């Protein structure tokens, strides 16, 4: 039997998406009055369905859809099923969206207006939902910002009215080595993609693509693998799993165990037996 949702919502912010709000919500009785936003509204439907009026039409957004609203556009919102709906929503600023579009193209771009209506693309919706969860849990800022940048870049490359032609990645071994060196420092300290990109004078979008193209995995995955390799040496020394998780920068022991088993096939406690 389908779960009936309640009216529960949490509005929050993340330093990785400046000048913006994020919303994790489920609704049943909520009916949004006509309103508009100064920036973009990018809700990703997780369960149920939402209907809303937008630019003179009645829209229906179901699971796997993005009910994208452009800045300044009046819209409503209410449930489209007997059980309500749940979504994860981003409210990025015009400046942030425009800067990402320019970073993708390698040249100044206008505002990346989105289509008038529902975007039915489960792949893009899935990437955005993952980014939203990572931003909310704040376990790994580097992974979260990478997912955020990649998810929105995919959205703009497919659906912006003026789609940015993504600039080519040129070989740059010196910058890649600088990024690897920075990623290797202070493994117990969090790092954002913006911080890493700033170190080498690149945009976060370009830095992540350059690193991934050159190394074969994104920066956060490479750094986590380095942490795991360092953890193996500490396990050989007989240190406790809990201490090693803290020393190598994992959020907690379960976070460390999960990554270790994914990489090596066994939990760290069994690996050293």
N, C-alpha and C positions, 0 to 999 in steps of 0.2 A: 504494500500500500504506500502511495506517495505521501511523503512527509508534508505536513502543513507548516509553512514558515510563520515566524512571528516578526514583529517590527523591532529589529535590533540592528543598530548601526554603530560603527566606530570610525570616526574621522581622525586621521593622523597625518603626520608629516615625516619626511625622510630628508636628511642632508644630501643624499645622493640625487634627489630630484628637487632642486631649489625652487623657491617661490611657487610651490604647488601643494595641493592637498591630495590625500589618497583616502579611499573609503572602502571598508569591508562591511557588507550589509546583507541582510535578508529582510524582505518586506511581505506583508500580507494586506493589511488595511491601508497602507500608505498610498495616497494619491497626490502626486506632485502638482501644485498649481503652475500655470504658465510662468516660466522664468528663463533666465539666460545667464551665461557665464562670461567673464572677461577673457578667460583662456579656453582651451579645449576641454571637453568632457569625453572620456574614453572608458565607458563601462563594458566589462567583459562578463557575459552571462554565464554563471556557473551551474545553475539549476533552475527549473521552472521556465517561465517566460515573462517578458515585459512588453507592454504596448505603450506607445507614446505618439503624440502628434508633433510633427516637425515639418516645417516648410509646406504647410497645407495638405499633408498626407498623414494617414494613420500607419505607423510602422509597427512591426512585430519582430522582437528579438528573442530567439530561443537559445538553448544551450549551444555554445560554440560560436555565438555571434557577438559582434561588437556594435553597440548602439552609439556610434561616434557622433558627437555634436560639435559643430564649428563655433568659434567665438562669436558672441553677440546674437546667436540664433535662439529664438523663443521656442520652448518645447515643454512638454508635460511628461507624465510617467505614472503607470499603474500596473497592477498585475494583469496577466493575460491568461492565467490558469486559475482553477479553483483553489490551488495550494499556495499561490504567491511565487516569488522568485528570489534568487540570491545572486549577487554579483560582486565583482571586485572592480573598482573604478579608479582611474587616474584623472587628475585635473591639471595637466601640464600647462605652463605659461606659453603664450605665443612666442616669446623670445627663445625659450628652450627648444621648442619644436622647430623654429626657424634656424637656430644654430645647428641642430642635428642635421637638418636638410643641407645646410651649407657645408658641414663637415663631410657628409657623404659625397657631395659633388666636388668638393675642393674649390668652391667658388661661391660668392654670395648668392643667396636664393631668397625668393619671396616667401610669404606665409604659405605653408604646405596645407592648403585647404583639403578637407576630406570629402567623400561623396555625400550627397543628400539622401541619407537612408541607411538601412542596416548593412553592415559588412558581414557577410556570411562566409567566414574563412576560419575553419577550426584550427588550422596550423598557426596562423597569426594569433588567434585568441589563446591558444595553448601557450605560446611563447610569452605573451603578455601576462597571463595568469601566473606562470612560474616566476616571472620577474616580480610581480606584486607580492607573492608569498615570500620571496627572498628578501625583499625590502622590509616586509613586516616582521620577519623573524630576526633580522639583523645578526645572523650568524657569521656571514662572510661578506663584508662590503665589496670586496673585489669581484666575487661571483655575482652579487646582486646587481652591481652597476653594469657589469658585462652583459647580463641577461636583459636589463632595462634598455641599454643602448641597442643591443642586437634586435630585441623585440620591436622597438619603435622604428628602427631602420627598416625592418621587414615590412611593417605597416606602411611606411611612407613610400618604399620602393614599389609596392603593389597598388596603393590606393590614393596617394596624393594626386590632386588634379594636375599639378605640374610636378611630375616625378623626377627626383634628382637622378642624374646619370652617375652612378657610383664611380669615383675616380680609381684608376688602376693603382695597384700596390707595386711600388718599385723596391728592388732589393736594397736593404740598408742594414748591413751586418753590424755596424758600430752601434746603431741605436738598439738593435736587438740585444746585443751584449750588455749595453747599459741597463736595459730593462731587466735582464736576467740577474745582473749584479744587485740591482735595487730590490728585486723580489727575494733575493737570498738573504737580505739583511733583516735582523730583528723579526724572526719568524713568529714570535709570540705576540707581535703587534699587528693590529688590523691595518689594511691599506685599501684605498679606493682606486678605481681605474683612472679617475681624474688625476689623483696624485701621481700615479705612475706615468701617465701621459705627459704631465707637466714637466716631469724630470727630463724628458727627451724632446720637449718642444713640439709635441704632436697633439691632435685632438684625441679624446678617448676612443672615438669610433675608429680612426685610422690606426692608432697604437694597437688596439686589440686585433685588428685585421692583419697588421704587419707581423705581430708576434705569432698569431695563429698560423699564418701562411708560412712563416719561416721555421717554426718549431714543430708544428703539427698538433698543437693543443693551445687553448686560450691561456692567458696569464694566470688566472686563478687556479686552473687545473695543474699547470706546471708547478706553481708554488706549493700546492697541496701534495704533489708527488715528491717534491723536495722535502717537505715536512715528514712524509712517510719514510723516505730513505734515511733521514736523520733519526727518526724514531726507531728504526731497525737497529741502528748502532747503540742506542740507549737501552733497548730491550736486551741486547747481548750483554750489557753491563749489569743487568739485573735490576734496573730501576722499576718502580711500580707503573702500571698502565695509567693510573690516574695522574701521577707526576709527569709522565711523558706527554700525555695529552695537553697538560698545561704548558710544559716547556716548549712544545713545538707549535703552539698557537691554535690548537683546536678548541672549540667552544666548551666541550666537556668530554667525558669518557665515551659516551654513546656516539657523539659526533666523530671522535677518533676511531672507534671500533668500526663504524659504518664505512668510513673511507678506507681503512686498512683492509677490511675484508673484500671490498670491491676491487682493490688493487692486487692483493696477494692471495685471495681465496680462502683465508682463514682469519679468525679474530686474533688480535695481537697476543692475548694470553696463551693461545694455543700455538702461535708461531714460534715462540721461544722455547717450547718444551723440547 
